[in-house]
Amino acid sequence: MTTPIPATALRSPKNLLAAVVARIEHDGTLWDIEDTEEPAPNTFTCWGQRSWQQLIRLADRCGTTLCAAGYTADLAGRKWLVTVGDDGGALLAGEPTTWDTASYNTGYVLAEESDPEHEVITVSGHRVVRVQDVAVRLLGLERQTVYGKFGNPLDVPHPLFAPDNTLDDLKAWLDRLPD
């Protein structure tokens, strides 16, 4: 997990998204590191908006690349259901598990008291919330149906999290969010 941003920044969706963009720029993108033997410099992950569940097994996280929703939850200090142990093995809520099990559970954070009960589900015996639902709330967004380029509905709650978004697309949202 990365160092959460200060709580005062969470009061502003614009500041939180700006921190997400800055972190992505720091970490690099999946395409920047795919042909190298080293992960993105000084970090545990890299950004790939399409690649939420692609396991790349980097230290201190579940090994997935993070989309904008993942970075939002991570910077807000949310605790992931799946993490990586000191030995490089997968942990599910702190307990050893297989990478097969872990790879199906990377899109969740552990539920907190402040999470609306209708968003809380149980996964592998743990109360969790989908990362994208947390991100929608943290960024003060309204849920919308998002369609792909062929007119099919996508499993994302807002256009900010559409899989084809580029870093420039995320930056464009900075002017649309409240201070």
N, C-alpha and C positions, 0 to 999 in steps of 0.2 A: 504494500500500500504506500502511496505517496504521502507526503506531509499534508494534512488537511489545511485548507486556507482558514484564516481567522473567521470566527463566528460573525463578526461585523460585516464581512463581505457577503455572507449568506443572506443578509437582509436585502441585497440587491441582485436580482437575476442577471442584470447586465454585468456586474462585477464578477459573478460566478462564471458566466459564459466567457468573459475575457480571460479568466484564470484557466479555463479549459483550453481555449485557443493557445494561450501562452505555453501551457504544459505540452500540448501536441507539437507545437513548434520546437520545444526543447527536446522532446523524445524522438522526433522524426516519424517517418511513416514506415509501414510494413515494406513498401517498395524500396525504401532507402537501405534496408538491412537484409533483404531476402538473399542477395548474392554475396553476403559477407559471412564470416564465421563469428563475428561479434554482434551482440545485441546493440540496440541504440545506446549511445554513450551515456554513462552515469544514470542509468534508469533501469526499470524492471520490465518495461513494455514498450510498445510502439503503437501508433495509431493506424487503424485500418477500418474505416466506416463500414465496409462490407464484411469484416472478418471477426465479428464479435466472438464466435466460438472456435476460432482456429487455434489449436494448441501449439504454442511455440516454447512452452516450459521455461520461462524466464524467472529468475529469483523474485521472491517477495509477493508474488501474485499467483493467480490460478493458472497463468500461462496463456490466457487469451490476449489477443490484441484488444484494445479498448475502443469502443465507439464513443461518440459525444456523450451519450447517456452514461456510459461506464465511467468516463472521466468526471462527469458531474457528480455522481455518487461518491466516487473515490475522493475527490477533492473536498467534498462535504464531510468526509470522515466516516462514511458508512462502512460497516464490517461485512466483508464478503463471506458467502457460504463456503466457497471453495478457495483455498489458499495453498501455498507451497510450503512444505516443511523444511527444516534445516538440511535434511538429507536429500532434498529435491523431490521427495514424494508428495503426492496429493493429499490434502487434508480436507475433510468435510466437517465444517463447524469445529475445527481443531482436532478431529480424530482421523487417523490414517484411513485412506480409502484407495481405490484403484483409479488410474487415470481414465479408464473407461467410464466409471461412475462420475468422476469429476467433470469430464468433458460435457456431460448432459446437464450439469447444474451450475454452470459458470455465470448465468445471467441473473443471479439472485444475490440480494444482500439480506442479512438477518433482520428480522422485523424489530422495530422499536416501538415503544409505547405511543409515540406520536403518529405512527402510521395508521391511516384509516383501516378499520377492520375489514372492509370490503376488498381491500387490496392484499390482505394477508392470506397466504396459502401455506399448506404444509408440504414440504419436499423432503423426502428421506428422513421424516420425523422431526424436522426443524421448521419453525415458523419463519417464513421469508416473504419478501416483496420483490417483484420483478424490478430490476434496475431501471428500466425505462419508465415505470410508474413513479419511482422516487424522483427521477430527473425531471419529469413533467411538473411535479409539485415544486421542487427546488427552484426551477426556472420560471415559475408562475405562468406556465402555458396552459391553454385550454386544449383538451383532447380533440383530435380531428381525424377523420378517415383520410388515409394517405394512399394514393394509387401509384402503381408502377407505370413504366412507360407503355405497357401493353394494356393498361386499364384495370389490372388486377389489384385488389386491395392488399396492402402490405401490413405485416404484423408490427407496426410501429404506431405509437400514439400521437405523433406530431411530425410535420414535415422536417423539423430540425433533425430528426433521427433517421431520415430516409437513407437507404444504403448507398445511393449514388451521390450523396453530398460530398463536396470537396472542402478543403480547408477554407477556401474563399467563400463558399456557401455559408459555412459556420460564421465567418467574420461578418457577413452581410446581416445576420440575425442580431448582431450587437446593436444596430440602430433601431431594431424593432422591439427590444425588451425595455421594460421600465428601469429607471435608475434605482 
